[in-house]
Amino acid sequence: MEEQQNPLTYEIIKEAVAGEKWATEKVIAHYDSYIEELATVKERQPDGSMRTYVDEDMKQSIILKLLEKIPDFPLEEVERIAEGETDEGI
């Protein structure tokens, strides 16, 4: 549902790869719920109950890793694929 509110378009990805701050913020916002899911920890308490929480350090580590990988996104390959699909339709 949240992905529909924050659609990740090709133009946003292209700008994020180029280093635009607003675009990288949109990429992070798009994946926020997934990142929180990955950073959610279940911890058994001394009384035997389970405590579930988002580990903020882990969440920040995941976001940093995402930010490191954005410039490596293969834009040229995506453009070739998109052009190939467009040409085939003609």
MDAnalysis code that builds the backbone (N, CA, C; Angstrom):
import MDAnalysis as mda
import numpy as np

u = mda.Universe.empty(270, n_residues=90, atom_resindex=np.repeat(np.arange(90), 3), trajectory=True)
u.add_TopologyAttr("name", ["N", "CA", "C"] * 90)
u.add_TopologyAttr("resid", np.arange(1, 91))
u.add_TopologyAttr("resname", ["MET", "GLU", "GLU", "GLN", "GLN", "ASN", "PRO", "LEU", "THR", "TYR", "GLU", "ILE", "ILE", "LYS", "GLU", "ALA", "VAL", "ALA", "GLY", "GLU", "LYS", "TRP", "ALA", "THR", "GLU", "LYS", "VAL", "ILE", "ALA", "HIS", "TYR", "ASP", "SER", "TYR", "ILE", "GLU", "GLU", "LEU", "ALA", "THR", "VAL", "LYS", "GLU", "ARG", "GLN", "PRO", "ASP", "GLY", "SER", "MET", "ARG", "THR", "TYR", "VAL", "ASP", "GLU", "ASP", "MET", "LYS", "GLN", "SER", "ILE", "ILE", "LEU", "LYS", "LEU", "LEU", "GLU", "LYS", "ILE", "PRO", "ASP", "PHE", "PRO", "LEU", "GLU", "GLU", "VAL", "GLU", "ARG", "ILE", "ALA", "GLU", "GLY", "GLU", "THR", "ASP", "GLU", "GLY", "ILE"])
u.atoms.positions = np.array([
    [0.824, -1.192, 0.000],
    [0.000, 0.000, 0.000],
    [0.869, 1.258, 0.000],
    [1.889, 1.252, 0.831],
    [2.750, 2.427, 0.925],
    [3.529, 2.643, -0.372],
    [3.848, 1.540, -1.081],
    [4.559, 1.668, -2.343],
    [3.715, 2.434, -3.353],
    [2.388, 2.296, -3.281],
    [1.514, 3.020, -4.189],
    [1.533, 4.517, -3.879],
    [1.698, 4.877, -2.628],
    [1.751, 6.280, -2.246],
    [3.085, 6.901, -2.652],
    [4.132, 6.107, -2.705],
    [5.467, 6.577, -3.067],
    [5.972, 5.802, -4.283],
    [5.362, 6.023, -5.475],
    [5.802, 5.249, -6.637],
    [7.242, 5.593, -7.000],
    [7.990, 4.574, -7.356],
    [9.386, 4.749, -7.715],
    [9.483, 4.690, -9.236],
    [9.599, 5.846, -9.861],
    [9.646, 5.912, -11.318],
    [11.089, 5.832, -11.816],
    [11.210, 5.598, -13.111],
    [12.525, 5.560, -13.738],
    [13.249, 6.891, -13.553],
    [12.517, 7.986, -13.694],
    [13.129, 9.315, -13.548],
    [13.684, 9.524, -12.137],
    [12.955, 9.065, -11.130],
    [13.440, 9.195, -9.751],
    [14.709, 8.380, -9.574],
    [14.709, 7.147, -10.090],
    [15.901, 6.291, -9.974],
    [17.083, 6.934, -10.687],
    [16.828, 7.450, -11.882],
    [17.893, 8.102, -12.667],
    [18.495, 9.272, -11.892],
    [17.651, 10.089, -11.278],
    [18.137, 11.232, -10.498],
    [18.862, 10.771, -9.230],
    [18.389, 9.699, -8.617],
    [19.060, 9.164, -7.424],
    [20.453, 8.663, -7.783],
    [20.574, 7.972, -8.915],
    [21.888, 7.498, -9.376],
    [22.810, 8.679, -9.639],
    [22.240, 9.785, -10.108],
    [23.029, 10.990, -10.376],
    [23.406, 11.734, -9.095],
    [22.838, 11.316, -7.955],
    [23.214, 11.914, -6.682],
    [22.274, 12.981, -6.157],
    [21.113, 13.128, -6.773],
    [20.148, 14.128, -6.307],
    [19.572, 13.718, -4.954],
    [19.701, 14.615, -3.974],
    [19.263, 14.312, -2.611],
    [17.772, 14.006, -2.536],
    [16.946, 14.811, -3.211],
    [15.499, 14.608, -3.157],
    [15.122, 13.226, -3.688],
    [15.842, 12.761, -4.709],
    [15.534, 11.457, -5.306],
    [15.962, 10.317, -4.382],
    [17.123, 10.448, -3.750],
    [17.549, 9.396, -2.826],
    [16.594, 9.324, -1.641],
    [16.070, 10.466, -1.207],
    [15.089, 10.471, -0.123],
    [13.811, 9.732, -0.547],
    [13.405, 9.902, -1.816],
    [12.220, 9.192, -2.316],
    [12.464, 7.686, -2.386],
    [13.671, 7.281, -2.764],
    [14.007, 5.854, -2.812],
    [13.928, 5.270, -1.400],
    [14.507, 5.962, -0.441],
    [14.464, 5.491, 0.946],
    [13.029, 5.440, 1.445],
    [12.236, 6.453, 1.141],
    [10.834, 6.470, 1.563],
    [10.066, 5.307, 0.947],
    [10.380, 4.986, -0.301],
    [9.709, 3.888, -0.989],
    [9.954, 2.556, -0.272],
    [11.176, 2.353, 0.177],
    [11.552, 1.091, 0.813],
    [11.469, 1.111, 2.335],
    [10.968, 2.179, 2.931],
    [10.976, 2.337, 4.380],
    [10.299, 1.185, 5.120],
    [9.101, 0.803, 4.690],
    [8.392, -0.266, 5.414],
    [9.150, -1.599, 5.306],
    [9.746, -1.859, 4.153],
    [10.531, -3.086, 3.983],
    [11.787, -3.044, 4.851],
    [12.440, -1.901, 4.903],
    [13.634, -1.751, 5.740],
    [13.269, -1.961, 7.209],
    [12.140, -1.394, 7.638],
    [11.710, -1.588, 9.024],
    [11.423, -3.058, 9.306],
    [10.840, -3.740, 8.335],
    [10.578, -5.176, 8.501],
    [11.892, -5.941, 8.670],
    [12.886, -5.600, 7.862],
    [14.190, -6.263, 7.959],
    [14.883, -5.966, 9.285],
    [14.653, -4.776, 9.842],
    [15.322, -4.354, 11.073],
    [14.516, -4.682, 12.325],
    [13.407, -5.388, 12.167],
    [12.584, -5.743, 13.321],
    [13.200, -6.947, 14.037],
    [13.314, -6.817, 15.339],
    [13.966, -7.822, 16.173],
    [12.973, -8.324, 17.215],
    [12.995, -9.633, 17.451],
    [12.209, -10.209, 18.540],
    [13.192, -10.620, 19.630],
    [12.902, -10.186, 20.830],
    [13.820, -10.428, 21.940],
    [13.039, -10.988, 23.128],
    [13.526, -12.102, 23.662],
    [12.862, -12.696, 24.822],
    [13.257, -11.929, 26.074],
    [12.257, -11.533, 26.840],
    [12.458, -10.797, 28.080],
    [12.708, -11.765, 29.233],
    [13.263, -11.285, 30.346],
    [13.526, -12.153, 31.503],
    [12.274, -12.872, 32.031],
    [11.098, -12.243, 31.851],
    [9.863, -12.876, 32.330],
    [9.304, -13.897, 31.340],
    [9.998, -14.103, 30.207],
    [9.572, -15.083, 29.214],
    [8.757, -14.496, 28.070],
    [8.333, -13.272, 28.194],
    [7.556, -12.659, 27.115],
    [8.494, -12.224, 25.981],
    [7.891, -11.990, 24.811],
    [8.671, -11.546, 23.661],
    [8.448, -10.054, 23.442],
    [9.521, -9.358, 23.175],
    [9.460, -7.927, 22.860],
    [9.874, -7.772, 21.400],
    [9.030, -7.122, 20.615],
    [9.329, -6.875, 19.206],
    [9.550, -5.380, 19.020],
    [10.642, -5.033, 18.370],
    [10.950, -3.624, 18.149],
    [11.825, -3.458, 16.914],
    [11.859, -2.238, 16.389],
    [12.730, -1.923, 15.264],
    [14.072, -1.489, 15.822],
    [15.109, -2.216, 15.467],
    [16.466, -1.881, 15.882],
    [16.933, -0.709, 15.007],
    [16.976, 0.471, 15.585],
    [17.294, 1.680, 14.830],
    [18.710, 1.659, 14.253],
    [19.656, 1.049, 14.970],
    [21.017, 0.941, 14.436],
    [21.037, 0.064, 13.194],
    [20.309, -1.054, 13.242],
    [20.236, -1.946, 12.103],
    [19.540, -1.246, 10.932],
    [18.477, -0.507, 11.221],
    [17.756, 0.222, 10.174],
    [18.686, 1.220, 9.487],
    [19.446, 1.956, 10.262],
    [20.382, 2.928, 9.680],
    [21.469, 2.238, 8.862],
    [21.921, 1.074, 9.316],
    [22.926, 0.320, 8.556],
    [22.369, -0.117, 7.206],
    [21.121, -0.562, 7.177],
    [20.481, -0.979, 5.927],
    [20.322, 0.220, 4.996],
    [19.909, 1.355, 5.532],
    [19.752, 2.566, 4.721],
    [21.097, 2.998, 4.145],
    [22.138, 2.944, 4.957],
    [23.473, 3.315, 4.458],
    [23.927, 2.394, 3.341],
    [23.656, 1.095, 3.492],
    [24.029, 0.128, 2.449],
    [23.258, 0.428, 1.166],
    [21.969, 0.759, 1.288],
    [21.164, 1.136, 0.120],
    [21.757, 2.379, -0.555],
    [22.101, 3.370, 0.248],
    [22.683, 4.602, -0.303],
    [24.010, 4.337, -1.016],
    [24.789, 3.397, -0.499],
    [26.063, 3.039, -1.145],
    [25.835, 2.372, -2.493],
    [24.747, 1.618, -2.623],
    [24.498, 0.834, -3.832],
    [23.732, 1.593, -4.910],
    [23.055, 2.668, -4.569],
    [22.275, 3.411, -5.567],
    [23.131, 3.832, -6.768],
    [24.341, 4.367, -6.584],
    [25.133, 4.765, -7.762],
    [25.518, 3.595, -8.665],
    [25.464, 2.376, -8.164],
    [25.829, 1.195, -8.949],
    [24.665, 0.646, -9.772],
    [23.482, 1.266, -9.667],
    [22.318, 0.770, -10.395],
    [22.613, 0.802, -11.892],
    [22.361, -0.307, -12.606],
    [22.730, -0.403, -14.032],
    [21.755, 0.329, -14.952],
    [21.808, 1.644, -14.979],
    [20.900, 2.432, -15.812],
    [21.034, 2.103, -17.293],
    [22.266, 1.924, -17.771],
    [22.481, 1.654, -19.191],
    [21.779, 0.365, -19.605],
    [21.876, -0.645, -18.768],
    [21.237, -1.929, -19.065],
    [19.721, -1.777, -19.105],
    [19.163, -1.043, -18.164],
    [17.718, -0.816, -18.129],
    [17.282, -0.047, -19.367],
    [18.058, 0.955, -19.770],
    [17.722, 1.730, -20.963],
    [17.768, 0.855, -22.211],
    [18.767, -0.024, -22.309],
    [18.853, -0.940, -23.457],
    [17.644, -1.850, -23.512],
    [17.261, -2.379, -22.377],
    [16.099, -3.266, -22.317],
    [14.842, -2.514, -22.716],
    [14.688, -1.307, -22.176],
    [13.504, -0.500, -22.488],
    [13.459, -0.154, -23.976],
    [14.579, 0.204, -24.550],
    [14.642, 0.521, -25.988],
    [14.338, -0.706, -26.819],
    [14.851, -1.849, -26.412],
    [14.604, -3.092, -27.140],
    [13.145, -3.458, -27.137],
    [12.492, -3.282, -25.992],
    [11.059, -3.586, -25.905],
    [10.265, -2.611, -26.744],
    [10.657, -1.350, -26.767],
    [9.952, -0.338, -27.554],
    [10.108, -0.637, -29.046],
    [11.309, -0.991, -29.488],
    [11.561, -1.273, -30.902],
    [10.794, -2.503, -31.379],
    [10.670, -3.514, -30.523],
    [9.970, -4.730, -30.906],
    [8.501, -4.483, -31.159],
    [7.926, -3.493, -30.465],
    [6.513, -3.198, -30.615],
    [6.168, -2.474, -31.902],
    [7.188, -1.990, -32.638],
    [6.936, -1.211, -33.852],
    [6.767, -2.123, -35.043],
])
